[in-house]
Amino acid sequence: MHAPHDTRGFTFESTLSKVARVLTGQYGVTVAFSPDGPRVEPGRIVIPDYELNGGIERDVLIGYLDLLVARAKHASLAELDALPAGIEAKLAQVIDDRRVCGELLDEYPGARWFIGKLRVHAAERVRQRWSKLHWRDRLVWLVERALWDEPPTRTEAVHSLLAALHASQDLLHEAHGSRSTAQSIATARALVSRVRALSAGDVNSMVFTADPVEDIDTETAASSSAPLDDEDDTVLPDHDSANSPPSDRSGGAQAENAVGMGQSLGDAQQPSANSEGEAGAAVANTVRAQLSIPLATEFDEIADLTGQDDSAAWRELRAQARADTAPLKEKLERALSADERTRWRREQERGEIDRTALAKLATSPGYRTPFRTQRAHKGRDVAVTLLIDRSGSMAGRKIELARQCATALCDALTQLSFDCEVLGYCSVESEPMRQLYQRQLAAGADLRRYNRFVERLDLKVYKRFGATDLSGIARIDCGHENPDGEALAWAAARLADHQASRRILMVFSDGYPSTGDGDPQVLRSDLRERVAAIGQRGIELVGIGVLTDAVEDFYPHNVVVSRLAELPSTVFSVLSTMLLKR
């Protein structure tokens, strides 16, 4: 980080700091330039380093300052930072940026020019990167355009994107009228649910299926998209409009929903609504046979229970778990430490003294590199997710030991500096979803492509990544049925969005996937497809069979635990082997 100098003899960032103090009304606020901006920190506003970013106009940098000041004054940064990285977080940031900029412009109308310059700069950045953007990032940009009343360019006017916006006009109107960060977040979630319903076929939109290979969950950026016109006539926004560039939040992203990885696999095979004839019917039948598609996902619920349990109950559970796995944890720690001690970079000018170089230091007066530093290694840069089947058949001793196993693993991993997450899943009957199903039947809708009609997903986060309070694990309980494929996709999507060199997903299950109203064969083929899709993304997947060998039919890497008392130690041994493997 460095200070760009103003041509009149004083630093530009010093001038911006004074402006920031005036706008925020807070003494001591400073402005800094850094390549990893923009962001807001306590007592400091970080702006992109214009010298390292191709000489951005100073008016654009002032626009950045105005935007970040608006965030600092009018946004709940804690609520936004608490969002898991992903499409919801990006949309929430875009919606809230429009809201806070509106409030700033009411206070300081002169900021309109600078934020307008920022909008022009943002549009140019998107134009340069458009061919490399994921479909969901393009959607975020067009939502941002809509909030600022900017028409999309001909390049941006992709059929599926415009169809998604058209089907979400009511939510865009709600986003435009957001009055708080919480409302912005809620609207962003509703937008994501609406678009996912479109891609799953829950809403009748023939235009949306014009680009069947891409949807909100597609992980590879398309090389090209079909605009409405063949011409590439980029239209920049009016200088009177303003907002931030596409959000690049440092927290990363991941969408909190039940349909995740693997859904795009099925969508990629779906014909468009204009497909006709036997070939289209054959493809549709193939999709139905592979994936279990829910009638709706808007009723699915995700509850974050991290740190939300009685501390005394948690300490008792942890003590019991440690008694069972303490020797295994110590053995793993010794193995990891022995592996790490062998990695040193010698002949350094600073660090700790290398005893093997002391003789050379004594005999060579000009010798200046008798130090060593530990080599950067990623042996512990591993993220682990534990996904627990909460179906009714797990009730009793099974769920008790699963809870104890999760406690032992998560406690040990946290002590050993591995990041981990504990999730649970089941499905339960939903009266609103049943009413939707009955309305669809009464309307004569063709529901043959769906395989979950009246049950919503009940997903729990007992301990999220980065949290230090593990007490929520004590709340692991049972529900009703277990649509494994959808839950697995949800867990894998969360894990894939977490920054780590390696990702391990362990699934605890006591049988075959099941729902009260779904075709068992479709549920099984769905699980196989999801497992294959997850494996292709480099996630190391392990199925733990609790008194069942059903996991052998779905997971290439599986372990069957035939005695409940052996569950914690067996799973710990399996995980230890994986962690030590390079």
C-alpha positions in Angstrom: 0.0 0.0 0.0 1.3 3.5 -0.8 0.2 7.1 -0.9 -0.5 8.5 -4.4 0.7 12.1 -4.5 -1.4 15.0 -5.6 0.2 17.3 -8.1 -0.4 20.3 -5.9 1.9 19.1 -3.2 -0.3 17.2 -0.8 -1.5 13.6 -0.8 -4.8 12.7 -2.4 -5.7 10.2 0.3 -5.2 12.9 2.9 -7.7 15.0 1.1 -10.1 12.1 0.8 -9.8 11.4 4.5 -10.9 15.0 5.3 -13.9 14.5 2.9 -14.7 11.2 4.6 -14.7 12.8 8.1 -17.1 15.4 6.9 -19.5 13.0 5.2 -19.5 10.5 8.0 -19.4 13.0 10.8 -16.8 10.9 12.6 -13.5 12.3 13.7 -10.5 10.0 13.1 -11.8 8.2 9.9 -9.0 7.7 7.4 -8.9 6.7 3.8 -6.3 4.3 2.4 -5.5 3.0 -1.1 -5.0 -0.7 -1.6 -5.2 -3.2 -4.5 -7.7 -5.3 -2.5 -10.2 -2.5 -2.0 -13.0 -1.3 -1.9 -14.1 -2.1 1.6 -15.1 -0.5 4.9 -13.2 -1.2 8.1 -13.6 0.2 11.6 -12.3 3.7 11.4 -11.0 3.3 7.8 -12.2 3.3 4.3 -10.2 1.4 1.7 -10.3 2.5 -1.9 -8.8 0.6 -4.9 -5.3 1.8 -5.6 -5.8 3.8 -8.8 -2.1 3.6 -9.8 -2.2 -0.1 -9.7 -5.5 -0.3 -11.6 -4.7 1.4 -14.8 -5.0 5.1 -13.8 -8.7 5.3 -12.7 -10.1 8.9 -12.9 -10.1 10.7 -9.6 -13.8 11.4 -9.9 -14.3 7.6 -10.0 -12.2 7.3 -6.8 -14.3 10.0 -5.1 -17.4 8.0 -6.3 -15.9 4.9 -4.5 -15.5 7.1 -1.4 -19.1 8.3 -1.6 -20.3 4.7 -1.9 -18.3 3.4 1.0 -19.3 6.3 3.2 -22.9 5.6 2.4 -22.3 2.0 3.5 -20.6 3.0 6.7 -23.4 5.5 7.6 -26.6 3.7 6.5 -25.9 0.0 6.1 -25.7 -2.8 8.7 -22.3 -4.1 7.7 -22.5 -6.9 10.3 -25.7 -8.3 8.8 -24.1 -8.3 5.3 -20.9 -9.8 6.5 -22.8 -12.6 8.3 -24.2 -13.8 4.9 -22.5 -16.9 3.5 -20.6 -16.0 0.3 -22.7 -16.5 -2.8 -25.4 -15.1 -5.1 -27.6 -14.0 -2.2 -24.8 -12.0 -0.6 -24.0 -10.3 -3.9 -27.6 -9.4 -4.6 -28.1 -8.2 -1.0 -25.0 -5.9 -1.4 -26.3 -4.5 -4.7 -29.8 -3.9 -3.3 -28.4 -2.3 -0.2 -25.9 -0.2 -2.1 -28.7 1.3 -4.1 -30.6 2.1 -0.9 -27.7 3.7 1.0 -26.6 5.7 -2.0 -30.1 7.1 -2.3 -29.9 8.2 1.3 -26.5 9.8 0.8 -27.7 11.7 -2.3 -30.6 13.1 -0.3 -28.1 14.5 2.2 -25.4 15.5 -0.3 -26.9 16.0 -3.9 -23.4 17.0 -5.1 -22.3 13.4 -4.8 -24.5 12.5 -7.8 -21.8 13.5 -10.3 -19.1 11.3 -8.7 -21.3 8.3 -8.2 -22.4 8.7 -11.8 -18.7 8.5 -12.8 -18.5 5.3 -10.8 -21.4 3.9 -12.6 -19.7 4.5 -16.0 -16.6 2.9 -14.7 -18.5 -0.1 -13.4 -20.3 -0.5 -16.8 -16.9 -0.5 -18.6 -15.5 -3.1 -16.3 -18.5 -5.4 -16.9 -18.2 -4.9 -20.6 -14.6 -6.0 -20.6 -15.3 -9.1 -18.4 -18.7 -10.0 -19.8 -17.6 -13.1 -21.7 -16.0 -14.5 -18.6 -18.8 -13.8 -16.1 -20.9 -16.7 -14.7 -24.6 -16.5 -15.5 -25.4 -15.6 -11.9 -22.9 -12.7 -11.9 -24.5 -11.4 -15.1 -27.9 -11.6 -13.4 -26.5 -9.6 -10.4 -25.3 -6.9 -12.8 -28.7 -6.7 -14.6 -30.5 -6.5 -11.3 -28.1 -3.6 -10.4 -28.9 -2.0 -13.8 -32.6 -2.3 -13.1 -32.3 -0.7 -9.7 -30.5 2.3 -11.2 -33.0 2.5 -14.1 -30.2 1.7 -16.6 -31.2 -0.3 -19.7 -29.1 -3.3 -20.6 -26.8 -3.1 -23.6 -27.4 -5.3 -26.6 -24.6 -7.6 -25.4 -26.2 -7.9 -22.0 -29.7 -8.5 -23.3 -29.6 -12.3 -23.0 -32.9 -14.1 -23.3 -32.8 -16.0 -20.1 -31.5 -13.0 -18.1 -34.3 -10.7 -19.3 -36.9 -13.5 -18.7 -35.6 -13.8 -15.1 -35.9 -10.0 -14.6 -39.4 -10.0 -16.2 -40.6 -12.7 -13.9 -39.2 -10.9 -10.9 -40.6 -7.4 -11.5 -42.5 -7.4 -8.2 -39.4 -8.2 -6.3 -37.3 -5.7 -8.2 -39.9 -3.1 -7.2 -39.6 -4.2 -3.6 -35.8 -4.0 -3.8 -36.0 -0.5 -5.2 -38.0 0.5 -2.2 -35.8 -1.2 0.4 -35.7 0.7 3.7 -33.2 -1.4 5.6 -30.3 -3.8 5.2 -32.5 -6.6 6.6 -35.2 -5.9 3.9 -32.4 -5.9 1.3 -31.3 -9.3 2.4 -34.8 -10.7 2.5 -35.5 -9.4 -1.0 -32.2 -10.9 -2.3 -33.3 -14.3 -0.9 -36.7 -14.0 -2.5 -35.0 -13.1 -5.8 -32.8 -16.2 -5.7 -35.7 -18.4 -4.9 -37.7 -17.0 -7.8 -34.9 -17.5 -10.3 -34.3 -21.0 -9.1 -38.0 -21.8 -9.4 -37.7 -20.6 -13.0 -34.7 -22.7 -13.8 -36.4 -25.8 -12.2 -39.6 -25.1 -14.3 -41.8 -24.2 -11.4 -42.8 -21.0 -13.2 -44.1 -21.1 -16.8 -41.5 -19.0 -18.7 -40.8 -20.2 -22.2 -38.2 -17.5 -22.8 -36.2 -18.5 -19.7 -35.3 -21.9 -21.2 -33.7 -20.3 -24.3 -30.2 -20.9 -22.7 -30.6 -24.3 -21.1 -27.0 -24.9 -20.3 -26.7 -22.0 -17.9 -28.6 -21.1 -14.7 -28.1 -19.6 -11.3 -26.1 -22.6 -10.1 -23.9 -23.1 -13.2 -20.3 -23.1 -12.1 -18.5 -22.5 -15.4 -18.6 -19.1 -17.1 -20.1 -19.3 -20.6 -17.9 -18.2 -23.4 -20.8 -16.5 -25.2 -24.5 -15.8 -24.8 -27.1 -15.0 -27.4 -28.2 -11.4 -27.2 -31.5 -10.2 -28.6 -29.7 -8.5 -31.5 -26.5 -9.5 -33.3 -25.0 -6.0 -33.0 -22.7 -5.2 -30.1 -23.7 -1.7 -29.4 -22.5 -0.9 -25.8 -24.6 1.8 -24.3 -23.1 3.4 -21.2 -25.4 4.7 -18.4 -26.3 8.3 -18.0 -24.0 10.3 -15.8 -26.8 11.1 -13.5 -27.2 7.5 -12.4 -24.9 6.1 -9.7 -24.0 3.0 -7.7 -21.1 0.6 -7.0 -19.4 -1.7 -9.4 -20.3 -5.4 -9.4 -19.8 -6.5 -5.8 -16.6 -8.4 -5.0 -17.1 -9.1 -1.4 -14.2 -10.5 0.5 -16.4 -12.9 2.3 -17.0 -14.9 -0.9 -20.4 -16.5 -1.5 -22.7 -19.4 -1.4 -26.5 -19.6 -1.8 -28.5 -20.9 1.1 -31.0 -23.1 -0.6 -31.9 -26.7 -1.1 -31.2 -27.0 -4.8 -27.5 -26.7 -5.4 -24.8 -28.6 -7.2 -26.1 -31.2 -9.4 -29.2 -29.2 -10.4 -27.4 -27.6 -13.2 -26.4 -31.1 -14.4 -30.0 -31.8 -15.0 -30.8 -28.4 -16.3 -28.1 -28.8 -18.9 -30.0 -31.7 -20.3 -33.4 -30.2 -20.3 -34.9 -29.2 -23.7 -36.2 -25.6 -24.2 -39.9 -25.0 -24.1 -39.8 -24.8 -27.9 -38.3 -28.3 -28.3 -40.8 -30.7 -30.0 -41.0 -34.3 -31.1 -39.8 -37.6 -29.8 -36.2 -36.4 -29.3 -37.4 -33.7 -26.8 -39.6 -36.2 -25.0 -36.7 -38.6 -24.7 -34.4 -36.0 -23.1 -37.2 -34.9 -20.7 -37.7 -38.6 -19.6 -33.9 -38.9 -19.1 -33.9 -35.9 -16.9 -36.8 -37.2 -14.8 -35.0 -40.5 -14.4 -31.8 -38.9 -13.2 -32.8 -36.0 -10.9 -35.4 -35.7 -8.2 -36.9 -32.2 -8.9 -39.1 -30.6 -6.2 -42.4 -29.0 -7.0 -41.2 -25.8 -5.2 -38.2 -24.8 -3.1 -39.6 -21.6 -1.7 -41.0 -23.4 1.4 -37.6 -25.0 2.2 -36.2 -23.8 5.5 -32.6 -23.4 6.7 -31.9 -22.7 10.4 -28.5 -21.6 11.7 -28.2 -23.0 15.2 -24.5 -22.2 15.6 -23.8 -21.5 19.3 -27.5 -21.8 20.3 -27.6 -24.4 23.0 -27.2 -24.6 26.7 -23.5 -24.4 27.6 -23.7 -26.9 30.4 -25.3 -29.6 28.1 -22.6 -28.9 25.5 -19.7 -29.2 28.0 -21.1 -32.6 29.1 -21.4 -33.8 25.6 -17.9 -32.6 24.7 -16.4 -34.3 27.8 -17.9 -37.6 26.8 -16.7 -37.2 23.2 -13.2 -36.3 24.2 -13.0 -39.3 26.5 -13.7 -41.6 23.5 -11.4 -39.9 20.9 -8.6 -38.2 22.9 -6.0 -40.9 22.0 -6.9 -40.7 18.3 -6.7 -36.9 18.3 -3.3 -37.0 20.0 -2.1 -39.6 17.4 -3.3 -37.4 14.5 -1.7 -34.3 16.0 1.7 -36.1 16.4 1.5 -37.3 12.8 0.7 -33.8 11.5 3.4 -32.2 13.5 6.1 -34.7 12.4 5.1 -34.1 8.8 5.3 -30.3 9.2 8.7 -30.3 11.0 10.4 -31.6 7.9 9.5 -28.6 5.8 12.1 -25.8 6.1 13.6 -23.2 3.8 17.2 -22.8 4.7 19.9 -20.1 3.9 17.6 -17.2 4.8 18.6 -13.7 6.0 16.0 -13.8 8.8 14.0 -16.3 10.7 15.2 -18.7 13.4 18.8 -19.9 13.7 19.6 -23.0 11.6 21.9 -25.0 13.8 23.4 -26.8 10.8 24.7 -23.4 9.6 26.5 -22.4 12.8 29.8 -23.8 11.8 29.7 -21.9 8.5 28.8 -18.8 10.4 31.9 -19.2 12.6 34.3 -19.9 9.8 33.0 -17.4 7.1 33.1 -13.8 8.3 30.9 -12.6 5.3 28.3 -15.3 5.8 24.9 -13.6 6.2 22.2 -16.4 5.8 22.4 -18.6 8.9 18.6 -18.7 9.3 15.7 -20.9 8.3 12.0 -20.4 7.9 9.2 -22.9 7.8 8.0 -23.5 4.3 4.5 -22.5 3.4 2.5 -25.6 3.4 -1.2 -26.3 3.1 -1.3 -29.5 5.1 -4.0 -28.0 7.3 -5.7 -25.9 4.7 -8.6 -28.4 4.6 -12.3 -27.7 5.1 -14.4 -30.5 6.4 -18.2 -30.8 6.3 -20.2 -33.3 8.3 -23.7 -33.9 6.9 -26.1 -35.9 9.1 -29.2 -37.7 8.1 -32.0 -36.6 10.5 -34.7 -39.0 9.2 -37.0 -40.7 11.7 -35.2 -44.0 11.4 -32.1 -42.3 13.0 -34.1 -41.7 16.2 -32.8 -43.1 19.5 -29.3 -44.5 19.9 -28.3 -43.7 16.3 -28.8 -40.0 16.5 -27.2 -39.9 20.0 -24.0 -41.4 18.6 -24.1 -39.3 15.5 -24.3 -36.2 17.8 -21.4 -37.5 19.9 -19.4 -38.3 16.7 -20.0 -34.8 15.3 -18.9 -33.4 18.6 -15.7 -35.4 18.8 -14.7 -34.7 15.2 -15.6 -31.0 15.2 -13.9 -30.4 18.6 -10.7 -32.2 17.5 -10.6 -30.5 14.1 -11.0 -27.1 15.7 -8.2 -27.7 18.1 -6.0 -28.9 15.2 -6.7 -25.7 13.2 -8.9 -27.3 10.6 -12.1 -25.5 9.6 -15.2 -27.5 9.8 -19.0 -27.3 9.5 -21.8 -29.6 10.8 -25.1 -29.8 8.9 -28.2 -31.9 9.2 -31.1 -32.6 6.9 -34.6 -34.1 6.6 -37.9 -33.3 5.0 -41.2 -32.6 6.7 -44.7 -32.1 5.4 -45.6 -28.5 4.5 -49.2 -27.4 4.4 -48.5 -24.4 2.1 -46.7 -26.7 -0.2 -49.6 -29.1 -0.1 -51.9 -26.3 -1.0 -49.7 -25.4 -4.0 -49.7 -29.0 -5.1 -53.5 -29.2 -4.9 -53.9 -26.0 -6.9 -51.5 -27.3 -9.6 -53.6 -30.5 -9.8 -56.8 -28.6 -10.0 -55.4 -26.5 -12.8 -54.5 -29.6 -14.8 -50.7 -29.0 -14.7 -48.4 -31.7 -15.9 -46.5 -32.7 -12.7 -44.7 -35.8 -14.0 -41.3 -34.2 -14.0 -41.5 -33.5 -10.2 -40.6 -35.9 -7.4 -41.2 -34.0 -4.2 -44.7 -32.5 -3.9 -45.8 -31.8 -0.3 -42.6 -32.0 1.8 -40.2 -29.1 2.4 -36.6 -29.5 3.2 -35.7 -28.9 6.9 -32.0 -28.0 6.8 -30.0 -27.2 9.9 -26.6 -25.6 10.4 -25.3 -26.7 13.8 -21.9 -25.2 13.4 -20.9 -23.1 10.5 -17.4 -22.5 9.1 -15.4 -20.0 11.1 -17.5 -20.2 14.2 -15.7 -21.0 17.5 -18.8 -21.8 19.5 -19.7 -25.4 18.9 -22.6 -25.7 21.3 -25.2 -25.8 18.6 -24.1 -29.4 17.8 -25.9 -30.5 21.0 -29.2 -29.7 19.2 -28.9 -32.4 16.6 -32.3 -34.1 16.4 -34.5 -36.2 14.1 -37.2 -35.2 11.7 -39.2 -37.2 9.1 -37.8 -38.3 5.7 -34.4 -38.0 4.0 -34.1 -36.7 0.3 -30.4 -37.3 0.4 -29.6 -36.0 -3.1 -31.0 -32.5 -2.6 -29.4 -32.2 0.9 -26.1 -33.4 -0.4 -26.2 -30.8 -3.2 -26.9 -28.1 -0.6 -24.0 -29.1 1.7 -21.6 -29.5 -1.2 -22.5 -26.0 -2.5 -21.7 -24.5 0.9 -18.4 -26.4 1.0 -17.4 -25.5 -2.5 -17.8 -21.8 -1.7 -15.5 -22.1 1.3 -11.9 -21.2 0.5 -9.6 -24.2 1.1 -7.0 -26.2 -0.8 -8.9 -29.5 -0.1 -12.6 -30.1 0.8 -13.9 -33.2 2.5 -17.6 -34.0 2.8 -18.6 -36.9 5.1 -22.3 -38.0 5.0 -23.9 -40.0 7.8 -26.8 -42.1 6.6 -28.7 -45.2 7.9 -30.5 -46.2 4.6 -31.7 -45.3 1.2 -33.0 -41.9 0.3 -36.7 -41.5 0.9 -39.6 -39.0 0.9 -43.3 -39.6 1.7 -44.5 -38.9 -1.8 -41.4 -39.5 -4.1 -40.5 -42.3 -6.4 -37.7 -44.3 -4.7 -36.0 -45.1 -8.0 -35.8 -41.5 -9.0 -34.5 -40.6 -5.5 -31.7 -43.2 -5.9 -30.7 -42.1 -9.4 -30.8 -38.5 -8.2 -28.4 -39.3 -5.4 -26.0 -41.1 -7.8 -26.0 -38.1 -10.1 -25.3 -35.7 -7.3 -22.5 -37.8 -6.0 -20.9 -37.9 -9.5 -21.3 -34.2 -9.9 -19.7 -33.5 -6.6 -16.8 -35.8 -7.3 -16.1 -33.9 -10.6 -15.7 -30.7 -8.6 -12.8 -32.2 -6.6 -14.7 -32.6 -3.3 -13.6 -35.7 -1.4 -16.8 -37.5 -0.5 -17.2 -40.3 2.0 -20.5 -42.1 2.9 -20.7 -43.4 6.5 -23.3 -46.2 6.7 -24.8 -46.3 10.2 -25.8 -50.0 10.6 -26.5 -50.2 6.8 -24.5 -51.0 3.7 -26.8 -48.9 1.5 -23.9 -46.3 1.2 -22.1 -48.9 -0.9 -24.6 -48.3 -3.7 -24.0 -44.6 -3.9 -20.6 -43.5 -2.6 -17.4 -44.8 -4.2 -15.6 -44.1 -0.9 -17.7 -45.5 1.9 -17.4 -47.0 5.4 -20.0 -49.3 7.0 -20.2 -49.1 10.8 -21.8 -52.3 12.1 -21.6 -51.5 15.8 -22.9 -48.2 17.0 -20.4 -47.9 19.8 -17.6 -47.9 17.2 -19.0 -45.0 15.2 -17.0 -42.1 16.7 -13.6 -44.0 16.6 -14.2 -45.5 13.2 -15.1 -42.2 11.6 -12.2 -40.4 13.3 -9.8 -43.0 12.0 -11.1 -42.6 8.4 -10.9 -38.8 8.6 -7.4 -38.9 10.0 -6.2 -41.1 7.1 -7.7 -38.6 4.7 -6.1 -35.6 6.4 -2.7 -37.1 6.4 -2.9 -38.1 2.7 -1.3 -35.6 0.3 
